[in-house]
Amino acid sequence: MPFAEELKRRRKILNLSQKDLALKAEIGNVQISTYEKGKVVPSLITMRKLAVALELEENYFITLEKTKLNDDVNYQDLLIDSFIRFYKKNPTERKVMFLKRVIDRLAVDDLAEVV
């Protein structure tokens, strides 16, 4: 089931309006409508917020999208798009902090592979 349909289905199961869900997820209610119409796929951060607001596992929608895509290249594109959105909307100091965390994480993962 595509993200848009699943989002709407889950929202209705919990008897939430789009506005209620937007408040719980701390995002704009216009965005909920846009997502449910399938016009836009939200960032990974927003997918997590929506999942938590809908009382699902944090990565529920991300896993759903990856399964739907069933293609690592497309999943990587989704991750890259999410990264770019985060990067564009944050101040330089936060960008630097984020990039340092990414580099540190990559270094730890590389060391784990060596050991």
N, C-alpha and C positions, 0 to 999 in steps of 0.2 A: 504494500500500500504506500503510495507516495506521501512524502512529508506533509503536504498541505491537507490531504484527506485525514491523515492520522492525527494531526494537530486538532482539527475541528472535531473529530470523533471523540478524542480524549477530553476536550473542553466540554462537550455536551454531556459526556458520562458524568462529569463532576458538577453538571448544572451551572456552569459559569458563563457569564456573558463575556464578550470580547474585552470589555472594559475591566471586568473582574480579573480576567487572566492577565491583562496588561499590568494592572496594579500589583498582582502577586509576583509577576516576573520582573517588575520594575522596568518596563519598556512602554513605548507609546501604543495606545490602543489602535491607532491607524495601522501600525506595523502588523498587528495580529490579523487584521482584515487582509492586508497585502499578502501575508504568508499563507493564509487559508485559501486565498484565490490562486495560489501557486505562481504569483507574479515575481516573487523574489524568494530565494533561499537564504535564511538568516545566517549570521556568522556562527561559528562553533560556540562562542561564549553565549550568544543568545539562545542557541539550541539547548545548552545546558540549563540556562535560566528557565526556559519554558518547561523542560522536563521536570525540574524540581518543583515548579509552580503547579504542575499537573500531577504531582505525587508519584513520579516515575523515577527510575534510576537516572542519575545525572547524564550518562552517555546514551540514553535510550534513542534519541533522535539521530545522534551521530552514527550509532550502529545501524539504525534503520537506513540512513542515507548511504552508508558504505555498502550495505547489503544490496540496496536498490541499484547502486552504481555497479557493484560487483567488478570493479576495475580499479586497481591501485593508482593508475595514472590520474583518473578522475578524482579519486579520493585525495590524492596529493594536491590537485588543483583546488579542491575545497579547502584544504588546510592552508595553502598559500594565500588564497583569497581572504580567509579569515585573518591571517597574519597581516596582510596589507591593510585591511580595514582597521585593525588595532593600531598599526603603526601610524597611519595617517591621522588618526584622531587623538593622539597623545602627545604631550609635550616632550621635548628633547630628552630631559632627564629621565622620564619614564621609558622612553625608547632605549636609552643606553642601559638602564637597569634590566630591561627585558632581554636585550641582545646578550648581555653578560650572562644571564640565567640560561639562555639557549646554548651559548658556547660552553658554559660549565657543564650543562647536562650532556651535551655531545661528548665532551671530554670524558666524563664519567662512564658513559655508555661504551666509548671506544676502549677504555681501560678494562671494563668488564669483559669485553670480547677477547682481549689479549690474555687475561688471567684465566 
